[in-house]
């Protein structure tokens, strides 16, 4: 959890554009004491630098905890790696001292693809850690990117990653607007990038000038390809909306890349979803901020193949369940926040008891208890 928080704090603090999006990269080099460019200077330390901030005795303890040596890792400078406990006040003092150094240059491009991945990370962490600042940062980035993602120069990866981020943002914030935006993006993705004959998606939109052929990405590198992201997006959208067209499109995408799946590990997440019976979790409450005991259980549960919808009765409730039919007919029973845990619309008894809710979420199901997995459908020919 510490690593997640510190990583996200860095992104929010150092890599966020005032308009809300996230910048693309930071240089490795930064100016050293003499003004010359030195690789890693901003982020690395020497024992004498640490002791100048913390004093010799405390500095020696922190050097040991961070693995800092006189020899160092890079021209006598050490990369901090936590091998022991570091007092929080000492860490903050070092951070303040580091902020006085000349920082590395930042590439301020805002790439929708990478922003979509970052929106996902912040939204998921914001919910799991109970940290609204992360969800707020994700929402600001989504606002900015949505104003630009429809640009004609955008690619498959941009659409798929931003749609994934919006689905995660919906599940984190419970705001139906983000799910509606994700649906709209995927409809545009189908219309502009879809291969109706063979399944999957092309990298570039139909009609893009100057191309002899349209590539269809089929390899996950350091980041997943848009086809892998889109396949799981479609299955999640099908589960949330009940629209079987999304499911069919997702299965066709997986079928299109069945011979390439060993090169597409992120596509395996979609395959795992399809082979599983995803959990459907709904929490209904009478007003915002109530039901926090149930939400606390949900935040701490590991549910990789699941969808969740948290709805508040009153204004907007009907519109919400029209978008997410899982909510329809579900109410806060006896005025208490109520959780519904289902698989394929077969539900456990609704409960307002956090302990019972936790047991329901922890229950596992055997794979294919009374059936074999159906074959993936072939794409329309």
Order of alpha helices (4+ residues) and beta strands (2+ residues): alpha-beta-beta-beta-beta-alpha-alpha-beta-alpha-beta-alpha-alpha-alpha-alpha-alpha-alpha-alpha-beta-alpha-beta-alpha-beta-beta-alpha
